[in-house]
Amino acid sequence: MTDAIPRTDWTRAEAAALFDLPLADLMWRAQTVHRANFAANEVQFSTLLSIKTGGCPEDCGYCSQSAKWGTGVKADKLIDVDAVVATARAAKASGAQRFCMGAAWRNPRDRDVPALVAMVEGVRATGLETCMTLGMLSDYQAGALAAAGLDYYNHNLDTSPEHYGEIITTRTYDDRLATLARVRDAGINVCCGGIIGMGESRADRIGLLVALATLPAHPGSVPINALVPIAGTPRGDALLAGEKPAPEDVVDGLEFVRTVAVARVMMPRSVVRLSAGREAMSDETQALCLLAGANSLFVGSRLLTTANPEADRDAALFARLGVVPMTAPAQVVPAVVVAA
């Protein structure tokens, strides 16, 4: 075993070659990388709370919280700091290790920053790791959250640069990259991933992973979401209407597992989170995702506005798989890269 700095020069051809491996070979490679960098069978449990729901001016084609789509999600104000901290305490008592707070904004207003800072400080005081996703940030806002001790900031790339315009038109890919740069410059860990199943091709899934793995530093946390189709959103309506992708672009359970496995190989030190979409996944698909190197997931019956598996279902699955809570944050042994 030798120390190695994770590569940030991955090419699409290399990522495509990983996707094309026989599944057993890809899984072996992903599990080898995973065990070289993390304790086996340990998973970080996270809880996600919507601290400001609905009314977002963005036109993200998958999101029920956009004011542009008729999804019936009511626009609410930022919730009270005490309510956030109380929810965090309950989450910790239920076994959560990271507490994520999401607001349906294009970007926060400066007048909201004191409340956001108080939320970070209050949640950190419970002993939980903190994460926020609030949209685009200014330098001042990123600095204030960093000073409050925010551990992670989530800002997903969503999909490949080429497919991005089919999903969102109100914010550019470069806008997202600029926010990630502000977060890094402020000293906050980056949480950044994407959504699978939005009508993209495998080439787009490759493009997303390459975009993530060629950032100046790999995200500390990489959420891989499966699209939850919501009636009233463009992407949700397309799936619910039975829109059929080309056969080679179908995202079935095994293609999702491949995506997780390639993410693990390309970003060996990152915590790869199995995020939205678990409610519709079989236990077998979730087990394969964990075998492919996913080592974080959301617990609790709600993710912002979509469902998540109930606690008893998760507890039964984790017991069957021998999954236990992560005992140390990431890199429990020196990071090792297994060559592609």
C-alpha positions in Angstrom: 0.0 0.0 0.0 1.4 3.4 -1.0 0.2 6.9 -0.4 -1.1 8.7 -3.5 -2.7 12.0 -4.4 -6.1 11.4 -6.1 -6.0 12.2 -9.7 -7.8 15.3 -11.1 -6.9 14.7 -14.7 -9.4 12.0 -15.6 -10.4 11.9 -19.3 -13.8 10.8 -20.7 -12.2 8.0 -22.5 -10.9 6.6 -19.2 -14.2 7.0 -17.5 -16.0 5.3 -20.5 -13.6 2.4 -20.2 -14.5 1.9 -16.6 -18.3 2.0 -17.4 -17.6 -0.7 -20.1 -15.9 -3.1 -17.8 -17.7 -6.4 -17.0 -19.8 -5.6 -13.9 -17.9 -8.1 -11.7 -14.5 -6.5 -12.7 -15.8 -2.9 -12.1 -17.3 -3.9 -8.7 -14.0 -5.6 -7.7 -12.1 -2.5 -8.7 -14.5 -0.2 -6.8 -14.5 -2.3 -3.7 -10.7 -2.5 -3.7 -10.4 1.3 -3.9 -13.1 1.6 -1.2 -11.4 -0.7 1.3 -8.0 1.0 0.6 -9.5 4.3 1.7 -12.3 3.6 4.1 -13.3 1.2 6.8 -15.3 -1.7 5.3 -19.1 -1.9 6.0 -19.2 1.6 7.6 -21.7 4.1 6.4 -22.3 7.7 7.4 -25.9 8.4 8.2 -27.2 11.9 7.3 -30.5 13.7 7.8 -31.9 16.4 5.5 -34.2 19.2 6.6 -35.9 21.8 4.4 -35.4 25.1 6.2 -37.1 27.1 3.5 -39.5 25.3 1.2 -40.9 26.3 -2.2 -41.0 29.5 -4.3 -37.6 29.2 -5.9 -37.3 31.3 -9.1 -35.0 28.8 -10.8 -36.4 26.5 -13.5 -34.6 23.2 -12.6 -36.7 20.7 -14.6 -36.7 18.1 -11.8 -37.5 20.2 -8.8 -40.9 20.4 -7.1 -39.9 23.6 -5.4 -39.6 25.8 -8.5 -42.2 28.5 -8.6 -42.4 27.9 -12.4 -44.0 24.5 -12.1 -47.4 23.6 -10.9 -46.5 21.0 -8.3 -48.6 22.3 -5.4 -45.6 22.9 -3.2 -46.4 25.9 -1.0 -43.8 28.7 -0.7 -42.8 29.0 3.0 -40.5 31.4 4.9 -37.2 30.4 6.5 -38.1 28.4 9.6 -37.1 29.3 13.1 -33.6 28.5 14.4 -34.9 26.8 17.5 -37.0 24.4 15.4 -33.9 23.5 13.3 -31.8 22.8 16.4 -34.6 20.7 17.9 -34.9 18.7 14.7 -31.1 18.2 14.7 -31.2 16.9 18.3 -33.9 14.4 17.3 -31.9 13.3 14.3 -28.9 12.7 16.4 -30.9 10.7 18.8 -32.1 8.5 15.9 -28.5 7.8 14.8 -27.7 10.6 12.3 -24.1 11.8 12.0 -24.5 14.7 9.6 -27.3 17.2 9.5 -28.0 18.8 6.1 -30.1 22.0 5.8 -31.6 23.0 2.4 -33.3 26.2 1.3 -35.2 26.7 -2.0 -33.4 29.9 -3.0 -31.5 31.0 -6.1 -29.2 32.6 -3.5 -29.6 33.7 0.1 -30.1 37.3 1.0 -27.6 39.0 3.3 -30.3 39.7 5.8 -30.8 35.9 6.2 -27.2 35.2 7.0 -27.4 35.8 10.8 -30.2 33.2 11.1 -28.2 30.8 8.9 -25.1 31.3 11.1 -27.2 30.6 14.2 -28.5 27.4 12.7 -24.9 26.2 11.9 -23.7 27.0 15.4 -26.7 25.4 17.0 -26.5 22.2 15.1 -22.8 22.0 15.6 -23.4 22.3 19.3 -25.3 19.0 19.2 -22.2 17.3 18.0 -23.5 16.7 14.4 -21.5 17.4 11.3 -23.2 20.3 9.4 -24.1 20.8 5.7 -26.1 23.5 3.9 -27.4 23.9 0.4 -28.8 27.4 -0.2 -28.0 28.1 -3.9 -25.4 30.5 -5.1 -23.2 32.3 -2.5 -21.4 35.6 -2.4 -17.9 35.8 -1.0 -19.3 37.5 2.1 -21.9 34.7 2.6 -19.4 31.9 2.1 -17.1 33.6 4.6 -19.8 34.0 7.2 -20.8 30.3 7.0 -17.2 29.3 7.2 -16.7 31.5 10.3 -19.7 29.8 11.9 -18.0 26.4 11.4 -20.1 25.0 8.5 -18.5 21.7 7.7 -19.9 21.1 4.1 -21.7 23.2 1.5 -23.7 21.3 -1.1 -24.0 22.7 -4.6 -24.6 20.0 -7.2 -23.5 20.1 -10.9 -26.6 18.0 -11.6 -25.5 16.6 -15.0 -22.9 16.9 -17.7 -22.1 20.4 -19.2 -23.6 19.3 -22.5 -26.9 18.1 -21.0 -27.2 20.9 -18.5 -29.1 23.3 -20.7 -31.9 20.7 -21.2 -32.4 20.7 -17.4 -31.8 24.3 -16.3 -31.8 27.7 -18.1 -31.8 30.2 -15.2 -28.3 29.3 -13.9 -25.2 28.3 -15.9 -22.7 25.6 -15.3 -20.1 28.3 -14.8 -22.3 29.9 -12.1 -22.2 26.6 -10.3 -18.5 26.2 -10.6 -18.0 29.8 -9.3 -20.0 29.0 -6.2 -17.9 25.9 -5.6 -14.8 28.0 -5.9 -16.1 30.4 -3.3 -16.9 27.6 -1.0 -13.4 26.1 -1.4 -11.7 29.5 -1.0 -13.6 30.1 2.2 -12.3 26.8 3.6 -15.6 24.9 3.6 -15.6 21.3 2.4 -17.4 20.8 -0.9 -20.4 18.5 -1.3 -21.2 18.1 -5.0 -22.7 15.4 -7.2 -25.6 15.0 -9.6 -28.9 13.4 -10.5 -29.2 10.2 -12.7 -32.2 9.5 -14.8 -33.0 13.0 -16.3 -33.0 11.8 -19.9 -29.3 11.9 -20.1 -27.1 9.5 -22.1 -24.3 7.4 -20.6 -22.0 9.9 -22.2 -23.6 12.5 -20.0 -23.2 10.4 -16.9 -19.5 10.1 -17.9 -19.3 13.8 -18.4 -20.8 14.5 -15.0 -18.3 12.3 -13.2 -15.4 13.7 -15.2 -16.5 17.2 -14.3 -16.5 16.3 -10.6 -13.3 14.3 -10.7 -11.4 17.1 -12.5 -12.3 19.9 -10.1 -9.2 21.5 -8.4 -9.9 19.1 -5.5 -12.4 16.2 -5.4 -15.5 17.0 -3.4 -15.3 15.6 0.1 -18.9 14.4 -0.4 -20.4 13.2 -3.7 -24.2 12.6 -3.6 -25.5 10.4 -6.4 -29.2 10.9 -6.8 -31.8 8.9 -8.7 -34.4 11.2 -10.2 -37.7 11.0 -8.3 -40.3 11.9 -10.9 -42.7 14.6 -9.6 -45.8 15.4 -11.5 -45.8 19.0 -12.8 -42.1 19.2 -13.4 -40.8 18.8 -17.0 -38.5 15.8 -16.2 -41.1 14.2 -13.9 -43.8 14.5 -16.5 -41.6 13.1 -19.2 -40.9 10.0 -17.2 -44.4 9.6 -15.9 -45.7 9.8 -19.5 -43.5 6.9 -20.4 -40.8 8.8 -22.4 -38.4 6.1 -23.6 -34.7 6.8 -23.9 -32.5 5.0 -26.4 -31.8 1.4 -25.2 -28.2 2.2 -24.6 -29.1 5.1 -22.3 -31.6 3.3 -20.1 -30.9 3.8 -16.4 -31.9 0.6 -14.7 -30.6 -0.6 -11.3 -27.4 -2.0 -12.7 -26.6 1.2 -14.7 -27.1 3.2 -11.5 -24.7 0.8 -9.6 -22.1 1.2 -12.4 -22.4 5.0 -12.0 -21.7 4.7 -8.2 -18.8 2.3 -8.8 -17.1 4.6 -11.4 -17.5 7.5 -9.0 -15.8 5.5 -6.3 -12.9 4.6 -8.5 -12.4 8.1 -9.9 -12.8 9.9 -6.5 -11.3 7.4 -4.0 -11.2 9.6 -1.0 -14.7 11.1 -1.4 -17.6 10.0 0.7 -20.1 8.8 -2.0 -23.7 9.3 -0.9 -26.6 7.2 -2.1 -29.1 10.1 -2.0 -32.6 10.7 -3.4 -34.4 7.8 -5.0 -33.8 5.1 -2.4 -37.5 4.8 -1.7 -38.0 3.2 -5.1 -34.9 1.0 -5.1 -35.0 -2.6 -4.2 -32.9 -3.8 -1.2 -30.7 -5.7 -3.7 -30.0 -2.5 -5.7 -29.1 -0.6 -2.5 -26.8 -3.5 -1.4 -25.0 -3.4 -4.8 -24.6 0.4 -4.4 -22.9 -0.1 -1.1 -20.7 -2.8 -2.5 -19.8 -0.4 -5.3 -18.4 2.0 -2.8 -21.3 4.2 -1.6 -20.7 4.9 2.1 -23.2 7.6 3.0 -26.9 7.8 2.8 -29.9 9.8 4.1 -32.0 8.4 6.8 -35.4 9.6 7.8 -38.7 9.4 6.0 -38.4 12.7 4.1 -35.9 14.4 1.8 -37.0 18.0 1.3 -40.3 17.3 -0.6 -39.8 13.6 -1.5 -40.1 10.3 0.3 -37.3 8.3 1.8 -37.4 4.8 3.3 -38.9 4.5 6.7 -36.6 3.8 9.7 -37.8 0.2 10.2 -37.1 -0.7 6.6 -33.6 0.8 6.7 -32.8 -0.8 10.1 -33.8 -4.2 8.7 -31.7 -3.7 5.6 -28.7 -2.5 7.5 -28.9 -5.5 9.8 -29.1 -7.9 6.9 -26.1 -6.3 5.2 -24.0 -5.9 8.4 -23.8 -2.1 7.8 -22.7 -0.1 10.8 -22.4 3.7 11.5 -19.2 5.4 10.3 -16.9 5.7 13.3 -14.4 8.2 11.9 -14.9 10.9 9.2 -13.5 9.5 6.0 -9.9 8.6 5.3 -9.3 6.0 8.0 -6.2 4.8 6.2 -3.9 6.6 3.7 -5.7 7.2 0.4 -4.7 4.8 -2.4 -5.6 5.1 -6.0 -6.1 2.0 -8.1 -5.1 2.8 -11.6 -7.8 2.7 -14.3 
